[in-house]
Amino acid sequence: MTIKPNKAFNDLPLLPPKESLVETISILKQESKSAVALAELKGLTNTLPNPNILINVVILKEAQASSGIENVITTQDKLYQALYAKSAKPDAATKEVLRYREALLMGTLLIKEKGFLNTNGIITIQKELEENNAGLRRLPGTALVNDLTNEVIYTPPDNFYTISDLMKNLEEYLNDDHDDVSPLIKLAIQHYQFESIHPFYDGNGRTGRIINVLYLILKGLLKEPVLYLSSFIIQNKGDYYRLLQEVRTKNNWEDWILYMLKGIEQTAQSTIEQINKINLLFNETQKLVQEKLPRIYSKDLIEQLFIHPYSKIEFLVNNLGIERKAASRYLNGLEEIGILKSQQKGKEVIYINTKLYNLLKKG
């Protein structure tokens, strides 16, 4: 369905933009490269012994990077401790990043259950992120300001009914499969539109980046949220904000869409490399345990060490159905042969899969 732009919406036209602006030769060439990389990532994800190995890791890294774009800074070690150590007392930034993780998991479940993403679903995701019930903006006065110069860069729509209409239009665009525009091109378009509507008082950037990953799942381009796209954005943060603004001021769709498509390609390739490294380390770990500890070896045990880079006795008890004494013996044995390293955290002991943790830290 084609909807004519309506300039009454604070000069923010409805979707879709003209196809001649978003399907240039350069865009179509890059879209092909990005689609190939994404398809390879989707296929390679199935080669992992357990897809949760990658899902858990990527979601946490995506949460950390996406929050970092908003200057919410924490470390990977703090995140793992907050997740796995009962005695850990996470600081405010760590809690905020973990809320992003929960919002992304919630959104993924929402997409899989309903098969669509609507405004109510987006509001639910933002609510999980911000822990409030504010919903869509109702009060005027919101403006995007340059932190260095205090100059107003952009004033988004500030009328509740206008915002609601724009969100309804975005919702239709997200779920419309009847046009011929590539979903990857549409991902860049919808992301621009969401960030320009700026529908919430807080959390617009992180909510928009969650929608990106959910959109790929919605369109069947990924099965799980394993594209770590925020890494590309944070590495190219200046270009991200500049190109968003150039769509508004110059109608420069081409450079914006190329930026997002290149981000998808590079991020997919990076994740593919990480999958290959995880698979290699998994096989090496299997071989070492089979040789050194044949009595306790099982593929399920090794999987647990990779699903949870920070492991502990109760994980093995709950997930492998073994007694605490056996779980303790297994983990101590794995530490003796150099696979794990124990750390005392309060009253409990955490076992770190050091090679995996270092691999993930670099990825």
N, C-alpha and C positions, 0 to 999 in steps of 0.2 A: 504494500500500500504506500503510495507516494503522497506526502503531506506538504503542501506549499509552506515555505517559510513565513513566519509571522513576526515582523519587526517590532510589534508591540511588546514583545517579551524582552524588555531591556536590551534590545538589539541582539538578542540571542535567538537565532532562527531555530525552528523545529527541524528535526531530522526527517529524511536524510538530506545531506548536501548533494549538489549536482554530481552525477557520476563522472563527468568530464574532469572534475577537480580531484577526485579520489582514485581514479583508475588510469593514471598516466602510465606511459611505457616504463618509466623508472620504478614506479610503485609495483607494477605487475611483475617485473623482473625480480624485485626484491621479495615480493610475496611468494614467488615460486621457491626461492631459496629457503625462506623461513618455514614454509609448509613442509619441505623435505626434511629439515632438521627436526621439526616438531613431530613428524610422523616417525622418524627414527627413534626419538626419545620415547614416544608412546610404546613402540614395539620393544625397545630395549628394557623398559621398566619390567616387562614380563620375564626377563631372564634372571632377575634377582631371586635368590632363594625364598625370600618373603618380601613382597612389595612394601610392607610396613617399615622395613629397614630404611628405605629412601623417604617414604612419606613423613615419618617422624622427624627425620633430619632436616628435610627441605622446609617443612612447615615452620620449624623453630628458627631456621636461618632466615626464611622469608619474613617472619615476624620481627626478628631482630633488625634486619636491614630496612624494612618498611618503616618501623618505628624510628630508626636512625635518621631517615629522611626528615622526620619531624623533630629531630634533635632530642629524641628520647633514647638515651644511650645506656646500654648494659653490656655485659660480657657473656660469652657462651657458657663459661664455667658457672656463673651465677644462675643462668637459666636452667642448666641441668641440675644444679644443687636444689633450686627451688622446686623442680618437678619431682625429684627423687629422694631428697633428704628431709625427713620429718622435722629435724631440728633447724632447718634453714629458715631464716627470717628475711625474705626478699625485700629489697628496697622498692621505692615507688616506681622507678623506671622498669625494673624487672617485672613487677606486677603488671604494668601496662603492656609490656611486650607479651606476657603470657595471656593477657586478655585478647590480644590480636590472634594468637594461636587458637584460642577457643572460638573466636568469631569466625575464623577461616574454616575450622572443623565443622562448626554449626552450619555455615553456608554451604559447604560441600554436601552435608547430609540433606539439607533443604533441596538442593538441586536434584539429588538422586531420588528423593522421595516424590517431588512434585513435577519434575521435568520442565520447570520454567522458573524464571526469576522476576518477581514483581516488586512494586514499590514497598509493599508491606514487608517482604522478605529483606529488602535493603535496609529498611528501618530497624528490623530485628537485629541485623548484623551490626549496625551502628550502635544500637542500644547495648549489645554485648561489649563492644569496644569501649564505650564511654561510661557505662554503668549509670545511664539516666534515661528518663522517659520523655525527653524534650521533643523528639520527633522532628518533622520538617520545620524550618524556620518560619516564625510568625511575626517577628519584630524586625523593623527596618534598621538600617545603619551598618550592615555588614560590608566590609571592603577589604580587599587584599592589598597589603601595604608592603613596600620594600623595607626590609628591616634596617638597612644601612642609611637610607635617605628619608624614610618616613613618607615617601611619595605614594599616593594611591595608584596602584597599577591597574586594578580592575574592580568594578563594582558589579557584583552578580545581581540577578533579579531579587527584589526584596518584598514582593507581594506574595502572601501565602497562596492565593489562588493561581497566580502565575507559576509559582514553583510547582504546585500540584499538577498543573496542566503540562508543564515541561517534563515532569517525572513520568506522567502517564504516557507521553510521547516517547520518552526514553524506554519505558517498559515495553511498548509495542515494538520498538526497534530491536531491542534485545531478543525478543522472542519470535520475530518475523523471519521465516525461512523462505519466503516467496520471491525475494529479489535475487539477482545474480552476482551480487558483490561478495567477494570472499569474506568468510568469517574473520580472518586475520586483519583485513582492512577495516571491517566493521568494529573490531575490538578497539583499534586506535580511535575511530570516530566516536564510539560510545564513551570511551575514557575521557576524551576531550569534553564531550557534552556534560558528563556527570560533574567533572571538576569545574566547569563553567557555570552550571546551575548552582553548585555549592549549596546543596539543599539543607545541610545541617549547621548548627552553631559550632560544633567541634567534630573532628574525626573524618572530615571529607576526604583527605588524602589517603588515609589508610583504608577507609571503606572502598574508595575507588580502586585501589590496588587489589583488594580482595575480589572485587567484581571482575577484574581482568582474568584472574585464574578460574573463577567460577564460570565465566563465559566460555572458556576453552573446554571445560567439562560439559557444559550445556550443549555445545555444538559437536560433542563427540571427538574432539581433537586430543583430549587427554582423558584418562580414566580417573586419575587422582590428581590432587594439587601439587604436582612435582616440578612445576616451572618456577624457578627462583628469580622472577623478573625484577624484583626490587634491587637486586645486586647491580644490574645494569643502570637502573635509574639513579641510584646513589653515586655510582661512579661517573655519571654524566648529568649530574643534578642541574648544573647551569644551563645546559642545552634543553633539558626537560622543561624548565619554567620559561625559558626564552621562546621555545617553539610553541608551547601552549599559547603564549601571548600573541605570537605572530599569526596564529589562526584567527584570533579575535580582531587584530588590528590590520592584517594584510590579506586575510583569507588564504593564508599559506598552508593549505592542507597537505601539499606534497611533502614538504620537509618534515612535518610532524608525523605523518604516516610512515615515512621512511625511517624515522628515528625509532618508532615503536616496532616496526617490522625487523629492523636490525637488532633491536633488543631481544626480540623473541628468538631470532636465529642464534645470536651469540650465547644467550642464556641456555637454550636447548643444547647447544654444542658443549658448553661447560658442564651441564648436568650429565650428558652422555659420558664425558671423560670421567666424571665422578662415579658413575655407575660401574664403568669398567674397572676403576681402581677398587671399589668396594667388592666387586665380584672376585678380583684377584686376591685381595686380602682375605676374603671369606674362604676361598679355596686353600690358601696357605695356612690359615688357622685350622681348618678341618684336618689337613694333612698332619700338622704338628700335634694336634690332640690325639689323632688316631695312632701316631707313633709313640707319643710319650705317655698318654693316659687312655689306653684302649678300653679299660674297664668302665670308664665313665662316658666315653664318646657317644654322642648322638647328634644328628643333624639339628634336631630341635633345640638342643642345648646351645649349639653354636649360633643358631638364629637368635636366641634370647640375648646373647652377648652383643649382637649387632643391632637388634631392635632398640636395645637400651644400652647406649655407650656407658652410662652410669647404671650399674646393676647392683642388686642386693639379694639377700637370702629369700625374702618373701616373693620376689619375682619368680624364682625357680620353683618355690613351693606352689604358688598359685598357677603358674603357666605350664609346669611340667608334671605336676601332681606327685611330687616327691616330698619326703619328710625334711624337716629343718636341718637335722644332723647331716643328712646326705647332701643337701644344698650347700651347707657350710663346707663340707669336705670337697665338693666339686669346685667351689670358688677358690678355696685355698690351694687346691691342686693346680688350678689354672694360673694362679698367681706364681706358684713355684716354677712353672715353665715359662714365665715371662709374658703371658698373654694379658693378664690383669694386674692392676696395682691397687692395693687397698688404701683407703683413707678413712680415718675416724671422723665422723660428723655427729657431734653430740654423743648420744648413747648407741648409735648404730654405725655399722661399717658399710661404706660404699666401695664397690669394685669398679675401677675404670678400665675400659678396653682402650689402652693407651694408643696403640697404633691407629685404631679407628678414630679415636677422638682427635688425634693430630691430623689425620687425613681430612676429617670434616672441618676442622678449624681452618685449614688452608683453602678448602674448596669454596 
